[in-house]
Amino acid sequence: MTDFFHFSFWAALVAIIFAQFIKIPILYVATRKWDWSLFTSTGGMPSSHSAAVTALTTGIGIEEGLDSPLFAVSCVFAIIVMFDATGVRFQAGEQARVLNDLVKDFNRFVSEAKIWPQKEESEKRRELKELLGHKPVEVFFGGLSGVIIALVLHAITDGPIT
């Protein structure tokens, strides 16, 4: 087998699958609603991007050593990905929410112009589902789950997967 099936690769892949799956019961606990589409969606708790890059980096650290150049590259990669998840991607999601609010508010105004001023503010807004990025807590728990998954997988497999 090639290095493509390296322990670090599998740790990252398992971390992605775990983070995507665990979003479903977390949402259920919070809202009492099952939403299986979360398994393939972006955003939410925990961040699968953060879980993947921290599992990858932890796996590399375990196998190559914390003083290896590959570990250093992986750390920088993980920092960039997690920064992007809380920065650019999160802000893009916020902008999408605002734009959707504007479109919905305008359409609602056109159809209900006469009663619009009497409506409560809560009636004027609906919760939207744009999930592009992550809040810092989502990135933190995604990263933490990635580290834990890599350590657990390493303990279970007793070393690199070959």
N, C-alpha and C positions, 0 to 999 in steps of 0.2 A: 504494500500500500504506500501511497505517497504521503507527504507531510500534510496534505489537505485534510486528512483524517486524524489530525493531531489532537491531543487532549484539549488544548486551548480552543480549537474550533468547536469541538463537541460541547465544552463547557459554555461557550457563547451561544450556541444553538439551543441548548437546553434552557439557558437563562431567558432567551427570547420567548420560547414556547411557554415557559412558566409564567413570565410576566404578562404575556398576552392572556393566558388562561385565567390567572388569578384576578384579573380585572372584573370578570363576570361575577364571581361571588362577592367581591368587595362592593360592587354596585348594588347587588341584591341586598346586602346587609344595610346599605345606606338608604335604598329606595323601595325595597320589597318588590322590585321588578327585575325579571331576567332579560338580559339583552345579549344574545349570543353573537351579535355582530361586532361586539367589542373585541372578539378574538382576532379579527382582521383589521381593526381600526387603529388610527394613530392617536396619541395622547392618552390621558387617563393615568390612574394609579395602579401599579407603579410604572415607571418609564421602562419600556422594553429596550430602548436604545441604550439607556444607562446600564441596565442589567447586562446587556450583551457586551458592551465595551469593558465593563469592570470584570466580568467573568473572563473575558479574553485576556485582559491585563493580569488578573490574578493567576490564571493558568500559565501564562508566560513567566510570571514571577516565580511560580513554584518550580517550573521546569528548567528555566534558563538562569534563574537567580536574579535577585533584585538589583545587582550591579551590572547586568548585561545591557548592551546597547538596544537590543530588541525590546526589553522591558521599558527602557526610557522612551523609545518611539511609541510603544503602546500606551504609556501613561499620557504622553502629549496628545495622542489621538483620542483617548478617552476624555481628557479635559476639553478638547475642542468640541467633541460630540455632545457632551453634557452641557457645555456653555451654550451651544447652538440650540439645544432642546429647550433651555429656559429663556433664551434670548430671542433670536430671530424667528424661530418657529412659533414660539408662544405669542409673540407680537403679531405675527401674520394671522394666527387664529383669532386674536382679539380684533384685528381689523376686519376679518371676515364676519365676525359677530355683529360689529357695528354696521357694516354694509348690509347685511341681511336684515338687521333691525330697521334701517332706513327704507329698504324696499318694502318690507312688510308694513311698516307704519304708513308709508305713502299709499300703498294699495288699500289698506284699511281705511285711511282717511278719504280716499276717493269714493269708496263704497258706503261709508257711514259718516259722511261729512256733517250731517245735521245733528247727530247724537254724540259726536266725538268729544266736544268740550265737557259733556256731563259724565264721561267715563272716568273711573278711577285709574290712577297711573298703573296699578298692577294689571288692569285689564288691557292696557295698551302694549304691554310687553309679554313676550313668550320666551321661555328658555330655549336656546338654540343648541345645536349639537356639533358645532365646529370644534374639532379637537386636533390641532396641528402640533402644538407644543406642550410643554409641561410646566407646572409650577415647581419651584425649587424643592418642595417636600416630595413631589412625585419623582424627581430626578434622584434625590437622596435615597429614597426607598428602592428605586430601581437599581441604583449603584450598590446599595447594601445587599440586595437580593442576589446580584451578580457575583459579588465576592463570596457570599455564603454558599451559593450553588457550586461555584468552582471548588471551594474547599471541601464541601461534602462529596462531590463527585470524585475528587482526588482521593479522599479517604476511602470511599467505596471501591474505587478501582485500584487502589494502592499504587498509583503512579500513572504514567502516560498510557493512553489508549493506543495500541498498535494494531 
